[in-house]
Amino acid sequence: MAQRLVILGSTGSIGESTIDVVGRHPDRFSVHALTAHHNLDKLFEQCCALRPALAVIGDADKAAELERRLRAKGVATEVAHGPQALCAAAAAPEADTVVAAIVGAAGLPPTLAAARTGKRILLANKEALVMSGALFMQAVADGGAELLPLDSEHNAIFQCLPLAAGASSRSGAGVERLVLTASGGPFRERDLATLADVTPDEACAHPNWVMGRKISVDSATMMNKGLEVIEAHWLFGMPASRIEVLIHPQSVIHSMVSYADGSMLAQLGNPDMRTPIAHALAHPQRIQSGVKPLDLAEVARLTFERPNLQRFPCLRLAFEALELGGTASAILNASNEVAVAAFLDRRIGFTAIAALVEDVLKQMPSSQATSLDDVLEADRRARVLSREVLARLG
């Protein structure tokens, strides 16, 4: 029986890669619902191609326009809009698998809804774990959901850990530490004195991966890797002291697991998100992803270096937020989203991203979060404070 998918964030890079893999295996997968925030044209194209039962978009005007276009094409897809419709799509009884690929805090509520209703969750939305790791993992356990990581690094770790258990409990059996690899982004060797002059286009020109603009900036600052450290802590039950980051410019080894006997296991592949997506979609089987096989002779060299925290202060800030616990990671994430948006709008410089995040973390103390409302309130307050700091920087 075909897996019935809900793709949250279908018009982003992860969503499009998922659709590419799904299209190669029509006998294995069907799409129940697609969602997008504002990319009406692309969502319309996807609905015409896949004919899902449901499409969700951000606001009422776009929903009306999407419905008009679909009806004109004879496509009977139901159209809904807004956050509540997003959560309803994630929890839909007609689907069994949810691809959580919405970027940012907006992805948290629908991913939680999927967990609470016992879905098979293919998780690319870091914020579900960064903002509310304990709450999310508890929802997964309470709802009987199955959690499979889509991020290339976490998927690599998942593949290198013992096979006996799910992602949330795979850190036993002699595991000493997790090693997350990072490309180092476009500014790994750039003169530190010139980083303040970096433009948004330069920051978005990732040397290895094709990603959206926000994630590309996070990769350039290595905040993306910091968020992945927090995610790995919750996914695999590993303390921050046993999670390491190494810069690996070739992006061929996607992450590694070090064992007590001195062994280290690594997962290798070309830098293409279709590989982890295909792995998670078919797990525990393997299917074609459309990715070119890795030619190690062509790669020739694999190199590693430790990250310079003077060059990448956002990585340091993420480790500090994880150690603080409580709402600190939600504060980190919210302030970073405000800072990156301001940078992309050319309101602040590149190095001001880390400065803004650090300022907000110092001003806003962490607190315990016992509910989603606590997390969302911390997120809201951090954004307000971030905009105040932004006004001073401007």
N, C-alpha and C positions, 0 to 999 in steps of 0.2 A: 504494500500500500504506500502511495506517495506521501512524503512529508508535506504538510500544509504549512506554508510559511507566512509570517507577517514580517515585513522588512521595514523597520523604523529608521527613517533617514535614507530612503531609497535613492534620492537624487545626489547624494554625496559620493565620494570616491569609494568608500566601503560598500555602500548600497549598489553602486553600478558594478563593482567587481563581483558582488554576490549574484546579481542578475546575470552576469556573463557566465558564471559557473553553473547556475541553475539552468540556463538555456542550453547547456551542453548535455543535460540529463533530464529531459522532459518526462521520462518514465519514473524518475525518482522523486521529483519535486513539483509541487504546484504552489502558486502564490495566492493566498487569500486576501491580503491587504498590503498596500503600499502607503507610505506617509512621507510628506515633505513639509518644510516650514514655509518657504516662499517661492521655490522654483517651479512655477506653474507649467511652463513650457515643457520641461523635462518630465515632470510627473504625468502630464498629458500623453507624451510619447510612450512612456512606460505602460500606462493604462491601456493604450491602444494595442501595444504589443502583447501584453500579458493577460489582459482582461480579468483583473482581480475583482472579487466581489465588492471590495471596499477600498476607497482612497480617502486619506485624511490630509488636509492642508491647513496652514496656520490661521487664516481669518475668513470671515463670511464672504467678503467680496471675491476673493480668489476662489473660494469654494463654488460660488455661483457661476463664475466664469468657466471653471473647470467642468462643471456639470453641463453647461451650455455646449461647450466644445465636444464633450463626450457624446452627448445626445445627437449632435449633428453628424457624428461619425458612426452612430448606431451602436455605441458601447454602453452596456447597461450597468456599469460600475456605480454603486452607491457612493455618494460624496458626502463627507462630514468635515467639520473644522473644529479647531480649538483643542486645548489641553485635555478636556474630559473625553473628547472623541479619540484622542491619541491613546489614553489609558484604556478605553473600551476596546480599541483595536488590539492592543497588546494582550488583553485578557480574553479575547474572543474565543468561545468554545469551539468554533469551527477550525481553529488552527492549533497545532501542537508545538511548533517551533517559532521562536521570535528572534530575529536578528536585530540586536540592539546597537544601531550605528548612528544614533543622533549625537552630534557633537555638542558638548557643553552641558550645563545644569538642566536644560530643558529635557534631557533624556532620562533624568532620574525617576520622575513619577511613573512613566509608562514601563520602564524596566522593572521597577518595584511591583507594578501591577502584574507583569508577566510572572515574576517570582512567586507572588502570593497565590496565583492560580495554577502553579505547578507546571509551567511550560518548560520546554527544552530551550534554554537561553544561550545564544551565541553572542558573547559579550564583547563589543568593541567600544562601548561607551564607558570611558574611564571614570567619569564623574559619579556613576552609581556606587563605585567602591571608594573613590577619593572623598566624596562628600559624606557618605553614610555607610562606611564599610561594615561596621558591626550590625547595623539595622538591616542592611541588604543581605548579608550572609545569614542572618536569623530568618529573614523572609524566605530565602531559598530553602533553608532547612524546614521551616514550618509548612511551606507550601508543597514540599516534595519536588521542587524543581530540579532540573539537571543543568549545571552550569559549565559551559565550554568556552575558553577564552579565544577571541579572534585576533587580538593584537599579536603581531608576529612574535614578539618577545615572549609573551606569556603562553602562547600556543607552543612555542619551541620548548619552554620549560615543561609544559604539560606532557609533551611527547618524550622528554628525557627522564621524567619521574617514573616510579614504579607503577605498574598497570593495575594494582589491586583496588584502587579507590578513585573517587571523584576528585575534581580539581581542589576542592576545599580541604581535602585531607591527604594530599599526596606528598607531604613534606617529611614523612617518616622514613623508615627503612634505610638508615645510615646517611641521610642527606646532611651535608655539612653547610653548604651555602648555595645560593642562587646567584648566577652571574648574568646580568642584563647587558647586552651589547648596544652600543650607540654609534651611529656614523660619525658623530661630531659636527654634523651639519655643514653649511657653507663657510663658516668662519673659524674652523678648527685651527688654521694657521695664520689667520689675519692678524695684523699688528693691533695689539690691544688699544693703542692710542687712537685708532681710526674707527672703533666699533660704534662710537656715538654718531658717526656719519652714515651708518648703514641705512639703506632705503628699504621700503617694504618689498619692492620687486627683488632686491638682492636677498632679503631674508626668506623669500618664498621660493627661491631657486635651489631646491634641495638637490644635492649631487646624485642621489641614488633612487629615491622614492618619489612617486607621483601622489601628492596629497593636497588637501584643501589648504587655503591660505592661513587659517588660524593654526592648524596643526603644524604647518610648515614653519611658522614663526616659533611655535613652542619647541620644535626640533632645533631651530637655530640657537635658542636660549638654553636648550636642554631642560626646560621645564617639562617637556613631554616625557623625558626620561625620569624626572623626579616624580611625576604623577604615576608612571609605571612602577616605580619602586613602591609607592603606597598601595597600588593595585596588587602587586605581587605579595605584599605583606598579608593582605586580606584573602587573596585567592588561595595561597599555599600555607598560611599559618606560620610564616617565617618572620622573626624579629628583624628590625632594621639593621642590627649589628651583623646579621648573616646574609645581607643582600649587598652585592657589589655591582658597580657599574664600570665597564671597560669600553673605551672608544675603539671601534673596529671599523676603519674607514671603508672597507670593501663591502660591508653589509651582506656578507655571505653566511657567517655564523650568526644566527638570530638570537641565541642565548644558550647558556650552559648550566649544568648542574654538577656540583662537586660533591663527591661521596667520601665517607670516612676512610675507605680503604685506599684513597689516593687516586681513584678513578675520576675522570671528568667526562661527562657525556654532553655532546653538542648536537644541535639540529642545524643543518646547512641547507641552503637553497638560494636561488636567484631572488633578488629583492622585488617580489611581486605579491601583493596581498591575496591573490587568488589561491596561493598555496595553503595558508592557514585557513582560509574560508572553506576550501574544498575539504581539508582535513576535518574541520569541525562539523560541516554539513553531513559528512558520511560516517563520522566516527561511530564504531571502531573499525570500519572498513576504509578503503582508499579508493578514490576515483580520480579521473582525469580533471585537471584544473585549467588546462590551456597554457600553462607556464612552461617555458623552454627548460629542458633538463640542465642541471648544473654541470659545467665543464671545468673541473678543477685545474686542468692543464692550461686552460685559457685564463683562468683567474691568476694562477701562478704564485701569488704571494698573499698571505693572510697576516696582517699586522695588528698589534694591540698597543694601547697606551692608557695610562690612568688620566681621568679628566682633571683639568686645571680648574679649581673652584674659583679662582680669580677671574678666569675667562667665562665661567659658567656659574655665576652665583645663584641662579634659580635652582640648580640641582642641590646646592647646599640648603636653600630655604625649604625645599621639599622634604629632605631628611629631617630638618629641624621641626617641621610641622608634624611629621609622623611621630617623632619622639614626644612632642607635646600632647598629642592625642586629642580626644574630644572633638570640638568643632574646628580645630586649627586647620585641618586639611580642607574643610569647606571654605574657610576664610582665604586660604592660599589660592584655591581654585577660582573663587569669585573675583578676587583682586587681580589675578592674572588675566581673566577674561576681559575685565575692564581695561587693563593696561594694554593688552594685545590689540583690542579694538581701537584704542586711541592711537597706537603706533601705526596700524594699518590706515587710519584716517589722517596720518601725518600730524597729529596733535602733540605727540611726544617723540623723543628719539629712542633708538633701540636700547641703549643702556638704561634708560629711564624705566623700562618694564620691570626689571629686578628691583630698582630703587623704590618704585611705587609699591610693589608686593611686600617688600621688607618693611616699609613704613607702616602699612596697614597691619601686618602681623604684630608689630611692636605696639601699636595703639589699641588693638582690639584683642582682649584676652580670650583664650579658649575656654569653653564651658562644656559640660556634659550634654550629650544629645540622646534623649530617650525616645524620641518620636521623629517622624518625618517633619512635623511642624517645627521642631527645634532646629533641624538642619536647614530648612528653608528660611527660617527667621535669621539664622546666622548668615546665610547666603545673602539675604536682603540687606542686612545691616552692613556687611562687608562691602557690598556694591555702593551703598550710600557713602560710606567712609572713603572708598576708593575714588569716587567722583569728587569728593572734597579735596583729597590729596591731589588729584589730577588738576583741579582748578588752580591749586597753588603752584604746581609744576608748570602749568601753562602761563 
